[in-house]
Amino acid sequence: MYSTTTYGIEVTVEPFYLEDRSDPQDSRYVWGYRVTIANQSDERVQLLSRYWHITDGLGRVEEVRGAGVVGEQPELGPGDSYQYMSGCPLSTPSGIMVGRYTMRNARDELFDVDIPAFSLDLPTPKTVN
């Protein structure tokens, strides 16, 4: 798991490979990721938008911007948390994602919260000696 805290908002990401949705022979590799956003600050915040910077194993970059996450713009009071799952297809067997959420506090101020960089790697096969 990968985690970072910005302005009292902790973002934790847990990536996982989706073998059943991937087709390596067709250069299609798909990962899911579970994100938990925990409000450890003392004020109410709302997630307004997201930005992702996705780099595949060949260094090609894709940027994704959009309102909210999975169709929602959750509000989090102090001590609240919100969790969602999403996915990312790549044409290479590895990559890296990093990003940020734009949030609004109770004073109507906008601020960015970091999403930690996390790697998308094929699981290593387990061998018995």
N, CA, C and O atoms as a printed pandas DataFrame, in Angstrom:
     atom_number atom_name residue_name chain_id  residue_number  x_coord  y_coord  z_coord
0              1         N          MET        A               1    0.840   -1.178    0.000
1              2        CA          MET        A               1    0.000    0.000    0.000
2              3         C          MET        A               1    0.888    1.246    0.000
3              4         O          MET        A               1    2.016    1.236    0.493
4              5         N          TYR        A               2    0.341    2.304   -0.565
5              6        CA          TYR        A               2    1.043    3.580   -0.687
6              7         C          TYR        A               2    0.182    4.635   -0.002
7              8         O          TYR        A               2   -1.040    4.632   -0.149
8              9         N          SER        A               3    0.810    5.532    0.743
9             10        CA          SER        A               3    0.031    6.505    1.497
10            11         C          SER        A               3    0.768    7.835    1.608
11            12         O          SER        A               3    1.996    7.874    1.693
12            13         N          THR        A               4    0.000    8.927    1.606
13            14        CA          THR        A               4    0.549   10.258    1.841
14            15         C          THR        A               4   -0.547   11.122    2.463
15            16         O          THR        A               4   -1.738   10.864    2.286
16            17         N          THR        A               5   -0.121   12.152    3.193
17            18        CA          THR        A               5   -1.072   13.066    3.839
18            19         C          THR        A               5   -0.751   14.493    3.423
19            20         O          THR        A               5    0.396   14.932    3.499
20            21         N          THR        A               6   -1.780   15.213    2.980
21            22        CA          THR        A               6   -1.654   16.622    2.589
22            23         C          THR        A               6   -2.751   17.402    3.293
23            24         O          THR        A               6   -3.929   17.071    3.158
24            25         N          TYR        A               7   -2.381   18.439    4.047
25            26        CA          TYR        A               7   -3.363   19.281    4.760
26            27         C          TYR        A               7   -4.328   18.455    5.605
27            28         O          TYR        A               7   -5.505   18.796    5.722
28            29         N          GLY        A               8   -3.836   17.383    6.185
29            30        CA          GLY        A               8   -4.679   16.563    7.043
30            31         C          GLY        A               8   -5.568   15.579    6.313
31            32         O          GLY        A               8   -6.389   14.910    6.940
32            33         N          ILE        A               9   -5.423   15.476    4.999
33            34        CA          ILE        A               9   -6.201   14.513    4.218
34            35         C          ILE        A               9   -5.251   13.380    3.811
35            36         O          ILE        A               9   -4.320   13.587    3.033
36            37         N          GLU        A              10   -5.500   12.185    4.348
37            38        CA          GLU        A              10   -4.650   11.031    4.035
38            39         C          GLU        A              10   -5.247   10.257    2.865
39            40         O          GLU        A              10   -6.433    9.929    2.858
40            41         N          VAL        A              11   -4.402    9.974    1.879
41            42        CA          VAL        A              11   -4.815    9.188    0.711
42            43         C          VAL        A              11   -3.962    7.924    0.692
43            44         O          VAL        A              11   -2.733    7.994    0.655
44            45         N          THR        A              12   -4.625    6.768    0.717
45            46        CA          THR        A              12   -3.954    5.477    0.683
46            47         C          THR        A              12   -4.426    4.724   -0.558
47            48         O          THR        A              12   -5.623    4.669   -0.840
48            49         N          VAL        A              13   -3.477    4.143   -1.298
49            50        CA          VAL        A              13   -3.799    3.418   -2.531
50            51         C          VAL        A              13   -3.256    2.000   -2.433
51            52         O          VAL        A              13   -2.122    1.779   -2.011
52            53         N          GLU        A              14   -4.086    1.047   -2.831
53            54        CA          GLU        A              14   -3.682   -0.354   -2.878
54            55         C          GLU        A              14   -3.946   -0.889   -4.288
55            56         O          GLU        A              14   -5.088   -1.206   -4.621
56            57         N          PRO        A              15   -2.896   -0.993   -5.126
57            58        CA          PRO        A              15   -3.081   -1.506   -6.484
58            59         C          PRO        A              15   -3.055   -3.037   -6.517
59            60         O          PRO        A              15   -2.446   -3.674   -5.657
60            61         N          PHE        A              16   -3.724   -3.619   -7.522
61            62        CA          PHE        A              16   -3.708   -5.072   -7.691
62            63         C          PHE        A              16   -3.923   -5.398   -9.165
63            64         O          PHE        A              16   -4.672   -4.716   -9.865
64            65         N          TYR        A              17   -3.257   -6.442   -9.616
65            66        CA          TYR        A              17   -3.321   -6.864  -11.012
66            67         C          TYR        A              17   -4.604   -7.655  -11.256
67            68         O          TYR        A              17   -4.968   -8.518  -10.457
68            69         N          LEU        A              18   -5.288   -7.359  -12.362
69            70        CA          LEU        A              18   -6.532   -8.048  -12.719
70            71         C          LEU        A              18   -6.240   -9.019  -13.870
71            72         O          LEU        A              18   -6.430   -8.700  -15.043
72            73         N          GLU        A              19   -5.779  -10.197  -13.497
73            74        CA          GLU        A              19   -5.387  -11.196  -14.497
74            75         C          GLU        A              19   -6.545  -11.586  -15.410
75            76         O          GLU        A              19   -6.352  -11.785  -16.610
76            77         N          ASP        A              20   -7.747  -11.697  -14.848
77            78        CA          ASP        A              20   -8.902  -12.122  -15.639
78            79         C          ASP        A              20   -9.350  -11.084  -16.665
79            80         O          ASP        A              20  -10.081  -11.426  -17.595
80            81         N          ARG        A              21   -8.933   -9.831  -16.523
81            82        CA          ARG        A              21   -9.287   -8.778  -17.490
82            83         C          ARG        A              21   -8.125   -8.440  -18.418
83            84         O          ARG        A              21   -8.259   -7.621  -19.328
84            85         N          SER        A              22   -6.989   -9.078  -18.177
85            86        CA          SER        A              22   -5.786   -8.796  -18.957
86            87         C          SER        A              22   -5.605   -9.844  -20.046
87            88         O          SER        A              22   -6.086  -10.971  -19.929
88            89         N          ASP        A              23   -4.900   -9.452  -21.111
89            90        CA          ASP        A              23   -4.567  -10.359  -22.207
90            91         C          ASP        A              23   -3.155  -10.022  -22.693
91            92         O          ASP        A              23   -2.993   -9.276  -23.658
92            93         N          PRO        A              24   -2.129  -10.572  -22.023
93            94        CA          PRO        A              24   -0.748  -10.243  -22.389
94            95         C          PRO        A              24   -0.410  -10.505  -23.855
95            96         O          PRO        A              24    0.420   -9.797  -24.425
96            97         N          GLN        A              25   -1.036  -11.506  -24.478
97            98        CA          GLN        A              25   -0.764  -11.774  -25.892
98            99         C          GLN        A              25   -1.248  -10.644  -26.786
99           100         O          GLN        A              25   -0.769  -10.486  -27.909
100          101         N          ASP        A              26   -2.195   -9.861  -26.292
101          102        CA          ASP        A              26   -2.719   -8.710  -27.027
102          103         C          ASP        A              26   -2.197   -7.394  -26.424
103          104         O          ASP        A              26   -2.750   -6.325  -26.681
104          105         N          SER        A              27   -1.135   -7.484  -25.628
105          106        CA          SER        A              27   -0.544   -6.305  -24.948
106          107         C          SER        A              27   -1.582   -5.524  -24.154
107          108         O          SER        A              27   -1.629   -4.296  -24.228
108          109         N          ARG        A              28   -2.402   -6.223  -23.405
109          110        CA          ARG        A              28   -3.414   -5.588  -22.551
110          111         C          ARG        A              28   -3.222   -6.080  -21.129
111          112         O          ARG        A              28   -3.400   -7.260  -20.826
112          113         N          TYR        A              29   -2.852   -5.138  -20.262
113          114        CA          TYR        A              29   -2.623   -5.419  -18.850
114          115         C          TYR        A              29   -3.524   -4.472  -18.053
115          116         O          TYR        A              29   -3.520   -3.263  -18.285
116          117         N          VAL        A              30   -4.283   -5.021  -17.126
117          118        CA          VAL        A              30   -5.256   -4.206  -16.400
118          119         C          VAL        A              30   -5.017   -4.339  -14.893
119          120         O          VAL        A              30   -4.864   -5.438  -14.361
120          121         N          TRP        A              31   -4.990   -3.190  -14.231
121          122        CA          TRP        A              31   -4.857   -3.139  -12.782
122          123         C          TRP        A              31   -6.076   -2.483  -12.184
123          124         O          TRP        A              31   -6.672   -1.588  -12.783
124          125         N          GLY        A              32   -6.439   -2.921  -11.021
125          126        CA          GLY        A              32   -7.424   -2.231  -10.203
126          127         C          GLY        A              32   -6.678   -1.530   -9.088
127          128         O          GLY        A              32   -5.530   -1.859   -8.787
128          129         N          TYR        A              33   -7.327   -0.578   -8.491
129          130        CA          TYR        A              33   -6.735    0.065   -7.320
130          131         C          TYR        A              33   -7.857    0.543   -6.390
131          132         O          TYR        A              33   -8.893    1.045   -6.824
132          133         N          ARG        A              34   -7.599    0.362   -5.104
133          134        CA          ARG        A              34   -8.541    0.768   -4.065
134          135         C          ARG        A              34   -7.959    2.006   -3.399
135          136         O          ARG        A              34   -6.816    1.994   -2.942
136          137         N          VAL        A              35   -8.744    3.068   -3.346
137          138        CA          VAL        A              35   -8.300    4.322   -2.740
138          139         C          VAL        A              35   -9.139    4.601   -1.500
139          140         O          VAL        A              35  -10.367    4.514   -1.527
140          141         N          THR        A              36   -8.452    4.936   -0.414
141          142        CA          THR        A              36   -9.132    5.380    0.800
142          143         C          THR        A              36   -8.691    6.810    1.081
143          144         O          THR        A              36   -7.497    7.097    1.165
144          145         N          ILE        A              37   -9.668    7.704    1.226
145          146        CA          ILE        A              37   -9.411    9.109    1.545
146          147         C          ILE        A              37   -9.936    9.339    2.956
147          148         O          ILE        A              37  -11.132    9.197    3.211
148          149         N          ALA        A              38   -9.036    9.697    3.875
149          150        CA          ALA        A              38   -9.417    9.892    5.281
150          151         C          ALA        A              38   -9.182   11.349    5.675
151          152         O          ALA        A              38   -8.083   11.882    5.521
152          153         N          ASN        A              39  -10.234   11.975    6.184
153          154        CA          ASN        A              39  -10.145   13.371    6.613
154          155         C          ASN        A              39   -9.672   13.420    8.067
155          156         O          ASN        A              39  -10.453   13.208    8.994
156          157         N          GLN        A              40   -8.397   13.698    8.245
157          158        CA          GLN        A              40   -7.823   13.810    9.589
158          159         C          GLN        A              40   -7.714   15.275   10.021
159          160         O          GLN        A              40   -7.101   15.587   11.042
160          161         N          SER        A              41   -8.317   16.166    9.232
161          162        CA          SER        A              41   -8.294   17.596    9.576
162          163         C          SER        A              41   -9.474   17.896   10.493
163          164         O          SER        A              41  -10.246   17.002   10.840
164          165         N          ASP        A              42   -9.605   19.158   10.881
165          166        CA          ASP        A              42  -10.700   19.541   11.777
166          167         C          ASP        A              42  -11.813   20.291   11.045
167          168         O          ASP        A              42  -12.621   20.974   11.674
168          169         N          GLU        A              43  -11.856   20.163    9.702
169          170        CA          GLU        A              43  -12.928   20.822    8.962
170          171         C          GLU        A              43  -13.493   19.930    7.866
171          172         O          GLU        A              43  -12.839   18.995    7.403
172          173         N          ARG        A              44  -14.710   20.234    7.468
173          174        CA          ARG        A              44  -15.399   19.493    6.404
174          175         C          ARG        A              44  -14.762   19.854    5.065
175          176         O          ARG        A              44  -14.440   21.013    4.806
176          177         N          VAL        A              45  -14.585   18.831    4.212
177          178        CA          VAL        A              45  -14.034   19.044    2.873
178          179         C          VAL        A              45  -14.871   18.283    1.855
179          180         O          VAL        A              45  -15.573   17.329    2.191
180          181         N          GLN        A              46  -14.782   18.725    0.607
181          182        CA          GLN        A              46  -15.450   18.025   -0.488
182          183         C          GLN        A              46  -14.454   17.811   -1.610
183          184         O          GLN        A              46  -13.720   18.727   -1.981
184          185         N          LEU        A              47  -14.430   16.594   -2.155
185          186        CA          LEU        A              47  -13.595   16.275   -3.301
186          187         C          LEU        A              47  -14.321   16.744   -4.562
187          188         O          LEU        A              47  -15.434   16.300   -4.845
188          189         N          LEU        A              48  -13.688   17.637   -5.314
189          190        CA          LEU        A              48  -14.323   18.199   -6.510
190          191         C          LEU        A              48  -13.858   17.546   -7.796
191          192         O          LEU        A              48  -14.670   17.251   -8.672
192          193         N          SER        A              49  -12.539   17.314   -7.919
193          194        CA          SER        A              49  -12.016   16.770   -9.176
194          195         C          SER        A              49  -10.751   15.967   -8.931
195          196         O          SER        A              49  -10.166   16.002   -7.848
196          197         N          ARG        A              50  -10.345   15.239   -9.969
197          198        CA          ARG        A              50   -9.155   14.408   -9.901
198          199         C          ARG        A              50   -8.254   14.682  -11.091
199          200         O          ARG        A              50   -8.705   15.138  -12.142
200          201         N          TYR        A              51   -6.974   14.396  -10.908
201          202        CA          TYR        A              51   -5.980   14.458  -11.981
202          203         C          TYR        A              51   -5.060   13.256  -11.812
203          204         O          TYR        A              51   -4.534   13.020  -10.725
204          205         N          TRP        A              52   -4.865   12.496  -12.891
205          206        CA          TRP        A              52   -3.950   11.356  -12.896
206          207         C          TRP        A              52   -2.870   11.573  -13.946
207          208         O          TRP        A              52   -3.147   12.044  -15.049
208          209         N          HIS        A              53   -1.647   11.228  -13.596
209          210        CA          HIS        A              53   -0.498   11.214  -14.503
210          211         C          HIS        A              53   -0.060    9.755  -14.545
211          212         O          HIS        A              53    0.485    9.234  -13.572
212          213         N          ILE        A              54   -0.301    9.094  -15.686
213          214        CA          ILE        A              54   -0.054    7.661  -15.826
214          215         C          ILE        A              54    1.092    7.466  -16.820
215          216         O          ILE        A              54    1.039    7.957  -17.948
216          217         N          THR        A              55    2.123    6.747  -16.389
217          218        CA          THR        A              55    3.276    6.478  -17.239
218          219         C          THR        A              55    3.391    4.970  -17.424
219          220         O          THR        A              55    3.458    4.228  -16.444
220          221         N          ASP        A              56    3.416    4.512  -18.675
221          222        CA          ASP        A              56    3.540    3.073  -18.907
222          223         C          ASP        A              56    5.017    2.662  -18.885
223          224         O          ASP        A              56    5.897    3.501  -18.692
224          225         N          GLY        A              57    5.278    1.372  -19.084
225          226        CA          GLY        A              57    6.627    0.836  -19.003
226          227         C          GLY        A              57    7.577    1.332  -20.073
227          228         O          GLY        A              57    8.787    1.137  -19.965
228          229         N          LEU        A              58    7.043    1.978  -21.115
229          230        CA          LEU        A              58    7.880    2.551  -22.176
230          231         C          LEU        A              58    8.042    4.060  -22.025
231          232         O          LEU        A              58    8.632    4.716  -22.883
232          233         N          GLY        A              59    7.516    4.605  -20.932
233          234        CA          GLY        A              59    7.648    6.036  -20.682
234          235         C          GLY        A              59    6.576    6.887  -21.324
235          236         O          GLY        A              59    6.639    8.114  -21.253
236          237         N          ARG        A              60    5.585    6.259  -21.954
237          238        CA          ARG        A              60    4.485    7.033  -22.546
238          239         C          ARG        A              60    3.569    7.523  -21.437
239          240         O          ARG        A              60    3.265    6.790  -20.495
240          241         N          VAL        A              61    3.131    8.776  -21.559
241          242        CA          VAL        A              61    2.336    9.422  -20.510
242          243         C          VAL        A              61    0.911    9.661  -20.991
243          244         O          VAL        A              61    0.676   10.067  -22.129
244          245         N          GLU        A              62   -0.031    9.398  -20.094
245          246        CA          GLU        A              62   -1.439    9.748  -20.323
246          247         C          GLU        A              62   -1.888   10.554  -19.117
247          248         O          GLU        A              62   -1.604   10.188  -17.977
248          249         N          GLU        A              63   -2.590   11.650  -19.369
249          250        CA          GLU        A              63   -3.127   12.470  -18.296
250          251         C          GLU        A              63   -4.645   12.374  -18.320
251          252         O          GLU        A              63   -5.268   12.453  -19.379
252          253         N          VAL        A              64   -5.224   12.204  -17.155
253          254        CA          VAL        A              64   -6.665   12.072  -17.026
254          255         C          VAL        A              64   -7.159   13.097  -16.017
255          256         O          VAL        A              64   -6.653   13.177  -14.898
256          257         N          ARG        A              65   -8.152   13.880  -16.424
257          258        CA          ARG        A              65   -8.772   14.870  -15.546
258          259         C          ARG        A              65  -10.281   14.648  -15.563
259          260         O          ARG        A              65  -10.844   14.220  -16.571
260          261         N          GLY        A              66  -10.920   14.939  -14.452
261          262        CA          GLY        A              66  -12.363   14.795  -14.436
262          263         C          GLY        A              66  -12.965   15.220  -13.116
263          264         O          GLY        A              66  -12.266   15.406  -12.120
264          265         N          ALA        A              67  -14.272   15.370  -13.131
265          266        CA          ALA        A              67  -15.006   15.746  -11.918
266          267         C          ALA        A              67  -15.119   14.539  -11.000
267          268         O          ALA        A              67  -15.421   13.434  -11.452
268          269         N          GLY        A              68  -14.878   14.748   -9.724
269          270        CA          GLY        A              68  -15.086   13.715   -8.721
270          271         C          GLY        A              68  -14.313   12.436   -8.973
271          272         O          GLY        A              68  -13.320   12.411   -9.701
272          273         N          VAL        A              69  -14.804   11.367   -8.343
273          274        CA          VAL        A              69  -14.254   10.030   -8.516
274          275         C          VAL        A              69  -15.416    9.063   -8.647
275          276         O          VAL        A              69  -16.390    9.159   -7.902
276          277         N          VAL        A              70  -15.323    8.142   -9.579
277          278        CA          VAL        A              70  -16.381    7.167   -9.869
278          279         C          VAL        A              70  -17.772    7.804   -9.825
279          280         O          VAL        A              70  -18.709    7.237   -9.262
280          281         N          GLY        A              71  -17.892    8.987  -10.426
281          282        CA          GLY        A              71  -19.179    9.663  -10.529
282          283         C          GLY        A              71  -19.650   10.367   -9.268
283          284         O          GLY        A              71  -20.791   10.827   -9.219
284          285         N          GLU        A              72  -18.815   10.463   -8.256
285          286        CA          GLU        A              72  -19.218   11.094   -7.004
286          287         C          GLU        A              72  -18.263   12.221   -6.622
287          288         O          GLU        A              72  -17.099   12.231   -7.024
288          289         N          GLN        A              73  -18.771   13.158   -5.847
289          290        CA          GLN        A              73  -17.969   14.237   -5.263
290          291         C          GLN        A              73  -18.218   14.202   -3.758
291          292         O          GLN        A              73  -18.965   15.021   -3.222
292          293         N          PRO        A              74  -17.586   13.247   -3.087
293          294        CA          PRO        A              74  -17.905   13.014   -1.674
294          295         C          PRO        A              74  -17.517   14.170   -0.758
295          296         O          PRO        A              74  -16.526   14.865   -0.982
296          297         N          GLU        A              75  -18.336   14.354    0.288
297          298        CA          GLU        A              75  -18.038   15.309    1.359
298          299         C          GLU        A              75  -17.600   14.497    2.563
299          300         O          GLU        A              75  -18.193   13.471    2.894
300          301         N          LEU        A              76  -16.540   14.982    3.217
301          302        CA          LEU        A              76  -15.988   14.276    4.365
302          303         C          LEU        A              76  -15.874   15.225    5.553
303          304         O          LEU        A              76  -15.175   16.236    5.485
304          305         N          GLY        A              77  -16.558   14.896    6.630
305          306        CA          GLY        A              77  -16.404   15.654    7.860
306          307         C          GLY        A              77  -15.141   15.200    8.574
307          308         O          GLY        A              77  -14.538   14.200    8.182
308          309         N          PRO        A              78  -14.731   15.911    9.609
309          310        CA          PRO        A              78  -13.563   15.486   10.377
310          311         C          PRO        A              78  -13.737   14.045   10.874
311          312         O          PRO        A              78  -14.761   13.695   11.460
312          313         N          GLY        A              79  -12.718   13.224   10.627
313          314        CA          GLY        A              79  -12.765   11.825   11.046
314          315         C          GLY        A              79  -13.428   10.892   10.059
315          316         O          GLY        A              79  -13.357    9.675   10.236
316          317         N          ASP        A              80  -14.078   11.417    9.011
317          318        CA          ASP        A              80  -14.732   10.577    8.013
318          319         C          ASP        A              80  -13.710   10.030    7.010
319          320         O          ASP        A              80  -12.629   10.589    6.823
320          321         N          SER        A              81  -14.090    8.923    6.377
321          322        CA          SER        A              81  -13.277    8.400    5.281
322          323         C          SER        A              81  -14.192    7.941    4.156
323          324         O          SER        A              81  -15.378    7.682    4.361
324          325         N          TYR        A              82  -13.620    7.845    2.975
325          326        CA          TYR        A              82  -14.349    7.461    1.771
326          327         C          TYR        A              82  -13.454    6.505    0.997
327          328         O          TYR        A              82  -12.254    6.742    0.863
328          329         N          GLN        A              83  -14.031    5.434    0.493
329          330        CA          GLN        A              83  -13.247    4.453   -0.258
330          331         C          GLN        A              83  -13.927    4.159   -1.586
331          332         O          GLN        A              83  -15.153    4.075   -1.667
332          333         N          TYR        A              84  -13.108    4.003   -2.634
333          334        CA          TYR        A              84  -13.632    3.617   -3.936
334          335         C          TYR        A              84  -12.612    2.756   -4.653
335          336         O          TYR        A              84  -11.438    2.715   -4.286
336          337         N          MET        A              85  -13.087    2.063   -5.694
337          338        CA          MET        A              85  -12.196    1.252   -6.526
338          339         C          MET        A              85  -12.340    1.688   -7.966
339          340         O          MET        A              85  -13.420    2.072   -8.414
340          341         N          SER        A              86  -11.226    1.621   -8.687
341          342        CA          SER        A              86  -11.224    1.945  -10.103
342          343         C          SER        A              86  -10.169    1.083  -10.779
343          344         O          SER        A              86   -9.604    0.185  -10.156
344          345         N          GLY        A              87   -9.903    1.353  -12.051
345          346        CA          GLY        A              87   -8.944    0.537  -12.775
346          347         C          GLY        A              87   -8.177    1.316  -13.814
347          348         O          GLY        A              87   -8.524    2.443  -14.166
348          349         N          CYS        A              88   -7.112    0.676  -14.301
349          350        CA          CYS        A              88   -6.246    1.301  -15.291
350          351         C          CYS        A              88   -5.705    0.244  -16.247
351          352         O          CYS        A              88   -4.998   -0.667  -15.816
352          353         N          PRO        A              89   -6.026    0.349  -17.546
353          354        CA          PRO        A              89   -5.426   -0.558  -18.525
354          355         C          PRO        A              89   -4.132    0.041  -19.084
355          356         O          PRO        A              89   -4.030    1.252  -19.278
356          357         N          LEU        A              90   -3.162   -0.811  -19.333
357          358        CA          LEU        A              90   -1.914   -0.394  -19.970
358          359         C          LEU        A              90   -1.586   -1.370  -21.090
359          360         O          LEU        A              90   -2.089   -2.493  -21.108
360          361         N          SER        A              91   -0.744   -0.942  -22.022
361          362        CA          SER        A              91   -0.279   -1.840  -23.084
362          363         C          SER        A              91    1.088   -2.427  -22.747
363          364         O          SER        A              91    1.665   -3.154  -23.555
364          365         N          THR        A              92    1.609   -2.116  -21.559
365          366        CA          THR        A              92    2.880   -2.665  -21.099
366          367         C          THR        A              92    2.653   -3.361  -19.752
367          368         O          THR        A              92    1.682   -3.057  -19.059
368          369         N          PRO        A              93    3.533   -4.285  -19.378
369          370        CA          PRO        A              93    3.326   -5.035  -18.135
370          371         C          PRO        A              93    3.680   -4.272  -16.853
371          372         O          PRO        A              93    3.654   -4.846  -15.765
372          373         N          SER        A              94    4.005   -3.003  -16.975
373          374        CA          SER        A              94    4.265   -2.209  -15.778
374          375         C          SER        A              94    3.988   -0.743  -16.066
375          376         O          SER        A              94    3.884   -0.325  -17.219
376          377         N          GLY        A              95    3.871    0.032  -14.983
377          378        CA          GLY        A              95    3.647    1.463  -15.114
378          379         C          GLY        A              95    3.616    2.110  -13.752
379          380         O          GLY        A              95    3.775    1.450  -12.726
380          381         N          ILE        A              96    3.409    3.412  -13.759
381          382        CA          ILE        A              96    3.345    4.190  -12.519
382          383         C          ILE        A              96    2.196    5.183  -12.643
383          384         O          ILE        A              96    1.992    5.780  -13.700
384          385         N          MET        A              97    1.450    5.355  -11.558
385          386        CA          MET        A              97    0.401    6.360  -11.498
386          387         C          MET        A              97    0.685    7.299  -10.336
387          388         O          MET        A              97    1.184    6.874   -9.294
388          389         N          VAL        A              98    0.369    8.569  -10.515
389          390        CA          VAL        A              98    0.460    9.572   -9.468
390          391         C          VAL        A              98   -0.591   10.633   -9.794
391          392         O          VAL        A              98   -0.999   10.761  -10.948
392          393         N          GLY        A              99   -1.026   11.382   -8.809
393          394        CA          GLY        A              99   -2.038   12.387   -9.129
394          395         C          GLY        A              99   -2.353   13.291   -7.961
395          396         O          GLY        A              99   -1.592   13.416   -7.002
396          397         N          ARG        A             100   -3.527   13.925   -8.087
397          398        CA          ARG        A             100   -3.989   14.823   -7.029
398          399         C          ARG        A             100   -5.511   14.980   -7.134
399          400         O          ARG        A             100   -6.113   14.816   -8.196
400          401         N          TYR        A             101   -6.095   15.305   -5.984
401          402        CA          TYR        A             101   -7.506   15.658   -5.912
402          403         C          TYR        A             101   -7.585   17.144   -5.602
403          404         O          TYR        A             101   -6.806   17.659   -4.800
404          405         N          THR        A             102   -8.523   17.829   -6.235
405          406        CA          THR        A             102   -8.821   19.205   -5.852
406          407         C          THR        A             102  -10.003   19.149   -4.897
407          408         O          THR        A             102  -11.049   18.575   -5.200
408          409         N          MET        A             103   -9.806   19.762   -3.733
409          410        CA          MET        A             103  -10.799   19.740   -2.672
410          411         C          MET        A             103  -11.245   21.169   -2.356
411          412         O          MET        A             103  -10.572   22.139   -2.704
412          413         N          ARG        A             104  -12.402   21.272   -1.683
413          414        CA          ARG        A             104  -12.905   22.565   -1.203
414          415         C          ARG        A             104  -13.210   22.409    0.284
415          416         O          ARG        A             104  -13.809   21.420    0.708
416          417         N          ASN        A             105  -12.791   23.395    1.066
417          418        CA          ASN        A             105  -13.085   23.344    2.500
418          419         C          ASN        A             105  -14.342   24.163    2.819
419          420         O          ASN        A             105  -14.980   24.716    1.923
420          421         N          ALA        A             106  -14.681   24.230    4.097
421          422        CA          ALA        A             106  -15.907   24.911    4.532
422          423         C          ALA        A             106  -15.854   26.414    4.289
423          424         O          ALA        A             106  -16.898   27.066    4.253
424          425         N          ARG        A             107  -14.657   26.978    4.122
425          426        CA          ARG        A             107  -14.505   28.418    3.839
426          427         C          ARG        A             107  -14.506   28.686    2.328
427          428         O          ARG        A             107  -14.182   29.787    1.882
428          429         N          ASP        A             108  -14.876   27.657    1.548
429          430        CA          ASP        A             108  -14.948   27.747    0.093
430          431         C          ASP        A             108  -13.579   27.938   -0.560
431          432         O          ASP        A             108  -13.491   28.447   -1.677
432          433         N          GLU        A             109  -12.504   27.529    0.138
433          434        CA          GLU        A             109  -11.152   27.613   -0.411
434          435         C          GLU        A             109  -10.826   26.296   -1.111
435          436         O          GLU        A             109  -11.141   25.217   -0.610
436          437         N          LEU        A             110  -10.189   26.404   -2.279
437          438        CA          LEU        A             110   -9.760   25.218   -3.016
438          439         C          LEU        A             110   -8.320   24.888   -2.660
439          440         O          LEU        A             110   -7.496   25.780   -2.455
440          441         N          PHE        A             111   -8.025   23.581   -2.588
441          442        CA          PHE        A             111   -6.656   23.144   -2.336
442          443         C          PHE        A             111   -6.464   21.758   -2.948
443          444         O          PHE        A             111   -7.424   21.009   -3.133
444          445         N          ASP        A             112   -5.214   21.432   -3.257
445          446        CA          ASP        A             112   -4.891   20.135   -3.856
446          447         C          ASP        A             112   -4.354   19.176   -2.804
447          448         O          ASP        A             112   -3.594   19.561   -1.916
448          449         N          VAL        A             113   -4.763   17.925   -2.923
449          450        CA          VAL        A             113   -4.310   16.848   -2.055
450          451         C          VAL        A             113   -3.574   15.843   -2.938
451          452         O          VAL        A             113   -4.097   15.401   -3.961
452          453         N          ASP        A             114   -2.356   15.488   -2.532
453          454        CA          ASP        A             114   -1.548   14.555   -3.318
454          455         C          ASP        A             114   -2.090   13.135   -3.247
455          456         O          ASP        A             114   -2.543   12.675   -2.199
456          457         N          ILE        A             115   -2.033   12.453   -4.384
457          458        CA          ILE        A             115   -2.237   11.003   -4.447
458          459         C          ILE        A             115   -0.836   10.421   -4.589
459          460         O          ILE        A             115   -0.116   10.803   -5.512
460          461         N          PRO        A             116   -0.424    9.508   -3.708
461          462        CA          PRO        A             116    0.952    9.024   -3.773
462          463         C          PRO        A             116    1.227    8.275   -5.076
463          464         O          PRO        A             116    0.338    7.631   -5.633
464          465         N          ALA        A             117    2.463    8.367   -5.548
465          466        CA          ALA        A             117    2.870    7.573   -6.709
466          467         C          ALA        A             117    2.810    6.100   -6.311
467          468         O          ALA        A             117    3.230    5.719   -5.219
468          469         N          PHE        A             118    2.278    5.276   -7.221
469          470        CA          PHE        A             118    2.258    3.837   -6.954
470          471         C          PHE        A             118    2.548    3.087   -8.247
471          472         O          PHE        A             118    2.205    3.532   -9.342
472          473         N          SER        A             119    3.192    1.931   -8.082
473          474        CA          SER        A             119    3.609    1.154   -9.252
474          475         C          SER        A             119    2.566    0.112   -9.604
475          476         O          SER        A             119    1.880   -0.438   -8.743
476          477         N          LEU        A             120    2.474   -0.135  -10.886
477          478        CA          LEU        A             120    1.614   -1.172  -11.434
478          479         C          LEU        A             120    2.574   -2.221  -12.004
479          480         O          LEU        A             120    3.157   -2.022  -13.070
480          481         N          ASP        A             121    2.729   -3.312  -11.303
481          482        CA          ASP        A             121    3.674   -4.354  -11.697
482          483         C          ASP        A             121    2.986   -5.702  -11.685
483          484         O          ASP        A             121    2.137   -5.974  -10.837
484          485         N          LEU        A             122    3.362   -6.545  -12.639
485          486        CA          LEU        A             122    2.841   -7.910  -12.646
486          487         C          LEU        A             122    3.300   -8.609  -11.383
487          488         O          LEU        A             122    4.428   -8.404  -10.934
488          489         N          PRO        A             123    2.433   -9.437  -10.801
489          490        CA          PRO        A             123    2.863  -10.178   -9.624
490          491         C          PRO        A             123    3.977  -11.155  -10.004
491          492         O          PRO        A             123    3.967  -11.731  -11.093
492          493         N          THR        A             124    4.925  -11.332   -9.104
493          494        CA          THR        A             124    6.010  -12.274   -9.374
494          495         C          THR        A             124    5.547  -13.672   -9.031
495          496         O          THR        A             124    4.944  -13.897   -7.981
496          497         N          PRO        A             125    5.833  -14.625   -9.932
497          498        CA          PRO        A             125    5.409  -15.999   -9.651
498          499         C          PRO        A             125    6.144  -16.557   -8.443
499          500         O          PRO        A             125    7.332  -16.302   -8.248
500          501         N          LYS        A             126    5.426  -17.315   -7.644
501          502        CA          LYS        A             126    6.029  -17.926   -6.471
502          503         C          LYS        A             126    6.608  -19.283   -6.861
503          504         O          LYS        A             126    5.943  -20.099   -7.499
504          505         N          THR        A             127    7.844  -19.503   -6.469
505          506        CA          THR        A             127    8.490  -20.777   -6.767
506          507         C          THR        A             127    8.870  -21.467   -5.478
507          508         O          THR        A             127    9.188  -20.827   -4.476
508          509         N          VAL        A             128    8.830  -22.770   -5.523
509          510        CA          VAL        A             128    9.208  -23.565   -4.370
510          511         C          VAL        A             128   10.552  -24.209   -4.685
511          512         O          VAL        A             128   10.725  -24.819   -5.740
512          513         N          ASN        A             129   11.491  -24.073   -3.773
513          514        CA          ASN        A             129   12.825  -24.666   -3.990
514          515         C          ASN        A             129   12.882  -26.046   -3.398
515          516         O          ASN        A             129   13.917  -26.709   -3.476
